[in-house]
Amino acid sequence: MQKYVLSELDSGEQVISERLAGVRSIALGFWISTGSRDETQAKAGISHFIEHMLFKGSHSYNAQEIAEIFDRFGGELNAATSREYTVVYARVADHHLAQALDVIGDMVYAPSFAELDAERDVVLEEIAMYEDTPQDLVHDLLAEAVFGDHPLGRPVIGRSDVISSIGRRTIASYHRSTYLPGNLVVAGAGNLDHDELLRLLEGCAAKRDEPAAQKRRLRRPLVRAPAPGLRFQRKDTEQYHVCLGAPGIARSDRRRFAASLLDGILGGAASSRLFQEIREKRGMAYSVYTFVSQYTDTGQIGLYVGTRAENVAPCLEIVAEEIADLSAGNIRPGELERAKENLKGRMMLALESTSNRMSRLGKSLVTDTELLSLDRLIAEIESVEPEEVAELGSLLLAPARLSAAAIGPSEDVFHTGVERINPALVASAAAAA
């Protein structure tokens, strides 16, 4: 049973924690409700750049001191940026709580934005590395195909032209306007006392450079997803890296449990249909999987397959057949039950980690998602009927809704494969060319 305590600092930050008996570690996370979807085109990638800059020094600690302190702890300090939030997180032994919070608080509230040009080069190298990794880059192409010009269609990492030119004043101003008390959640899990955490955090909040508005920034919703798109990037790769996808459902939608089970049955596990049919039975791909992402007001569902030219069309034909079979309600004996047990098992195993428990608390709060108990989650999963999974599959994965993206040597090979699933998509792209 997960028991947590929720408070709010006088300055406006929400604080949530869970005390766990029998551990000597603490996982901490500063969750900021700002991500790539909140950026303008001219500032695309600034959230990710700021995440990097937090480690380059603060008012009280320089970059080397931050690294040395956490190395001395034997702990972990890291950060991540997503489309809807940024998180700075750490895991340390419980007796290092006070100093760990002091350092992270200084990083979050009072970054110095030192060594800007050096870190700019690091981020540009990260973008270059990402662009040399087609199995990752194709997911950004798919997001652009699904969401078009909307910020959800842009890469979280940013674009090199923006990162190359953005200045310190712009970065500092954006930090002040987004790292607001009302935009910030602090989560903790492990051997910690909530009242002590609050006391230490009051000191951290006092590090803020100047008084800031407490009002949480409003996020512009996606009113309507654009028509399905087609994206291709030519690259001399041995494999074609192909993604299909469509808008999904929001994280607050009760159908998210059915979506997770649909993912598990279709391609999210080793026993899933696409993994078995494409990899295990035919040996046509090493990597094939489905995925679901959920945002405040929408989501994304999709699949990836990496395969050689001669296998692109046959693989996508198998995908079309399996989607059609699922959507028609043909759930095989034991298929749904296995997916349910898999999902429940992964959730329960995750709760043995203080880091995962902290992330569950912080992510739920920063994304305004109801924090359900494990018993409630299990009950929701158990209540999903085969008809709900089939209906959701027919709705979300209808061929006419599917966008497609690929990286590989020949666009014609890609188009031939996509025609097996959504011929109209290729025809409309050809007409627009």
VOKEZA-354806 format. One record per residue (C-alpha): x, y, z. Coordinates in steps of 0.1 Angstrom, whole numbers, plus 2048, in hexadecimal, padded with zeros to 3 digits. Example, Ala and Ser with C-alpha at 12.3 -4.5 7.8 and 13.67 -1.06 7.14 Angstrom:
2
87B7D384E8897F5847
//
This chain:
433
80080080080E8227F680A83D81081586080881388281780B8A18038138C580D8188E77FE83490080682B92480E83C92D7EE8259167DA8388F67D28268D67D88398BC7EC8308977ED84387B7FE84085780885384882685F82482086A80E83D8887F883889C80D81F8BA8248268B68388068A28567FA89785E7D788F8837D08818957B287B8B97A98608B878E85A8D777A83A8DA76484C8E67458578D372785C8D57018378D96FA8378FA70D8529096F784E9206D985E9166B88799316BF8829216E087E8FC6D78958E86ED89A90370888B8ED7238A48D171C8C08EA71A8B78F973C8B78D574A8DB8D273F8E48F474D8D88EC7708F68D577490F8F076990E90278A8F89167A28FD9337B990C91D7D491C9017C09308FF7A192C8E278894A8CE79693E8D27BA91B8C47B092B8A67A09448A07BC9298A27D79138887C89318727BF93B8747E491786A7ED91984B7D68F88587CA8E78607AA8DF88279C8CE88677A8B389876789B89474A8858A973486589D72484A8AD7108378B972F84F8BA74C8738BC7578818A87758A18AA7898A488B79E8BC87B7B68C085C7CB8D685D7EA8DB84C80C8C385B8258DD86D83A8E688281B8C38918188CB8B48248E98BA80E8D98A97F08BB8C07F38D18DE7F88E48D77D88C68CE7C28B28EB7D08CE9037C68D08F37A38AB8F779E8A49187AE8C592B7A88D891E78A8F593477F8F392A75A91992975992D91973E91191F72692591B7069368FB7119148EB71A9058F86FA91F8E36E89168C56FD8F18C86F48FA8CD6CF90F8AD6D18F189B6E18DB8A66C58F589A6AC8F78796BE8D18766BE8D087D6998E98616938D28486A68B584268D8A382A6A489E8476BC89B8636A387E8536908688576AF86C87D6AB86387A68784486769083A8826AA83D89C68F82888667780D88269280C8A56A18198BB6848238DE68E8158DB6B18318DB6CC82A8B76D48388B06B185A8BF6B98788AC6C887D8B16EE8A28B46E989E8D36D38AD8DD6B28D18E76AC8C890969C8B69146BC8D09066D48EC9166C08DE9396C48CB93B6E48DA9526FE8DF9537248C596F7298AA95B7178B293B72A8B294D74C89195E74388193E73988D92D75987D94976E85C94675B85992075D86A91577D84E9257918439197B482190F7A68328FC78A8478E77A18438C77B485C8B77CB8588927D186A87A7E88698557F187E84180988A84582D88086983186987E8488508948368538B08508798B084D8768B182785F8D082A8778E28418948DB82A8818E680B87790781B89C90F81B8A09047F78839197EC8939387FC8B09347E389A9417C78AA95F7B788C9757B88679727C28549607A782F95D79F81F93F7AF80593A79480991A77F80E92075A7F19157457F98FD7287E99027077D48E36FE7D58D06DE7B38D86CF7B58C06B27D08AA6A57DA8B06817D48986657EB87A66480E88265682A87064584F87764C86E86863D89386F6428AB86062A8CA85063A8E183462E8D881C64A8D87F66498B57F565689580965188A81867286481B66F84A82968782482A68480F83E69C7F08536A47E386A6BF7DB8566DE7C885E6FE7CF87671B7DF86A73C7BF87174F7A985C73779C83D7487A382A7287C882D72F7C780A73F7B87FB7207D280D70B7EE7FE7207DF7DB71B7DB7E26F68007EB6F580A7CB7087F67B56F18017C56D08267CB6D58307D56F883D7B47058517966FA8317816F681F79C6E38127976C082A7AC6AC8497A06BF83F77C6BA83377F69584E79668886D78D69D86876B6AC85675969086476A67188477967D87D7996698887B268589D7B36A48897D06B38637D46B084D7E26CA82E7F96D182D8166E981482E6F981A8517058008667197FF88C71D7E88A472E7CF8A67127D988C6F97F28706F380385B6DA8028366D181A8266B883280B6AE8568086A38677EE68D88A7ED68088F7D66628A17D26418927E06208837BF6148707BB6358617DD6398417D662683C7B36348417C06578277DC65380F7C36438117AE66380C7CD6777EC7D56637DF7B16677E57B168D7D57D36927B77C967E7B47A86917B57B96B379D7D46A87857BA69D7837AD6C079878D6BB7A978C6DD7BA76A6E07B57536FE7CC75E71B7D877D7087C779871D7CD78573E7F27837367F47A872D7E27B174E7F979C7638177AB75180B7CE7588037C777C8247B57828397D27738267EB78982C7D77A98517D17A18557F679A8497FF7BD8677ED7CC87C80A7C087D82A7D488583D7B386682F7A28518377C085D85B7C085785D79B83485079E82C86B7B883D8887A783188078480D87C78F80D89E7A18208B27878098A576B7E98A977F7E188377D7CD8727987E585E7AF7D483C7B17DD8227CB7EC8017BF7CB7EF7C87B88077B37D08047967CD7DE7977A77E17987A77F877A7BD7E07667A87C27707887D37667927D774177E7C172A78A7B37097707C86F777F7E87057A27DF6F87947D66D577F7F66D479D80B6DE7B37FA6C47998006A87968256B37BB82E6B87CB81869E7B281C6827C781C6627BA83E6577C884D6787EB84067580985666D82A84766284E85066586E83F65A8948436568A582F63B8B582F61889682F60287584260686582B5ED86B80D60285B81F62083D82A60B8378075FE8367FA62281E81662E80680F6128007ED6227F080063F7E48226357E682760F7D48496117F285662680A84F6097F285C5EF7EC87D60281288260781887C5E27FC8955D980B8AF5EF82F8AB5E1
//
